[in-house]
Amino acid sequence: MPRLASTPDGRRVEVHEPVAAPRDRVWELFRDTETWAEWGPSVREVESPDRYVAAGTEGRVRTVAGLWLPFAVRTCADYRWTWNVAKLPATGHRVEARAGGCTAVIEIPLPGAAYAPVCERGLRRLRELAEATD
């Protein structure tokens, strides 16, 4: 269920998914550009010189609509990374520790709140990937 939360980037809508896999495994999937199209419903393809995003990583993503959009990762530390897509603030991705695994979180800027169902679907796919390879 989406909820409003305070983040380092201000107020955002957050969606959460409990995952029965190690935190580092989910963090790896979040950062691995080669898996984005597997779990991200709006991503079809990624081009980036970095397989695993870090602060400063740049590239482009091809959306389900076929558009190629540039991206730049703004922050990537402490199990949280954020990016701009087409020079606009986009989602944040975070992994929180919890007993029996972790919780994967996507933070959505308020103007994009309607994107929450897509992010929920993506988190379910991410959970399936993480738990299948654990």
N, C-alpha and C positions, 0 to 999 in steps of 0.2 A: 504494500500500500504506500503510495507516494506521501511524503510529508515535507513540510517546510522546516528548514534547518539553517543554522548559522555555520558558515564555513570560512576558511581563510580568505575566500573570495567574496564574502558577503552572503546575503540570504539566497538560498537556492532550494529547489525542490530536489529531494533525495529519494531514490528507490534502493531497496536493500534485498539481498538474497543470502540466506544462510547456506554455507557450503561445507560439506563433510570431507574436506581435503585440507592439507597444510596451507597455511597462509602464504608461504613462499611459492607454492605451485600456482595459486590464484594470481599472485602478483606477477609471476612470470607470464601467464596467459594474457593478463591485462596489458603488459608492456610489449609483447611479441607481435610485431606487425604481420608476421606470417599466419597468425591465428585470428586476426580481426575479422576477416570475412567468414570465418567459421561460427563465431558467436555474435558478431555485430550485424543486426538485421539491415542496417542502412549502408553497410560497406560491402562492396563487391570485390575490390582490389586495392592494394596499397603499393606505392612506390616510395622507397626511402633508402638512403645509404646505410641506415642503422636498422638492424633487425629488432633490437630491443630499444625502445625509446628511452631517452634521458633528456634532461633539461637542454634545450637548444636543438634537439632533433627536428629536422624539417623533411617534408616530402609532400606527397599528394595522395588523396583517396578518391577512388571512383565510387560514386553513390549508386543506389539501385536505379536512379533515374538516368544513369550513364554519364553524369557530369563528373569531371575531374576537378577537385577542389584542393588548393594548397593548404597544408597544415604546418604549424610550428608548436612544439611542446614548450610550454612556459616554465613549468616546474615539474620536478620528479625527485621526490625524497620522502623518506619515512612512510613508505607504502601508500603514497598519494601522488598522482600526476594530473596535470591540467594542460589544456592546449587551446589554441585558436585555430579555427577552420575558416578559410576565406577571410582571414584577418579579424574574425569576430570571436569573442569568448565562447567556447563550447563546453562540453561536459568535462567534469572532473571524475577521476577513477580512484577508488580507495579500497583498501583491504584492512579490515579490523580483526584483531585476534578475538577468539571466543573459545570456550570449552568445546571440545569435539570438532574443531575445525576453525572456520573464520566466517566473516560476513563480507560479501562483495557489495560495494556501494557505487552508484553513479550519481553524481551531482549535476543538476541541470539548471542553467541560468533561468531566472524567472520568466523572461520572454519566451522561452522554449518549453514551458511547463506541459504543453500538449504532447511533447515528445516522450513523456513518462511511460506510456504503455509500450513503446518501442524499446525503451531501455529495460523495462521489466522483462520483456521477451529475450533481450540480449543477455541479461543476467542469468536467466534460466538456462540458456544455451551454454554460458560460461560455466555454470555449476555442473552441468552434464559432462562437459569436457574435463573439468578438473577432477570430478569424481571417477570418471572412466579411466583416467590415467594414474590414479592414486594407487 
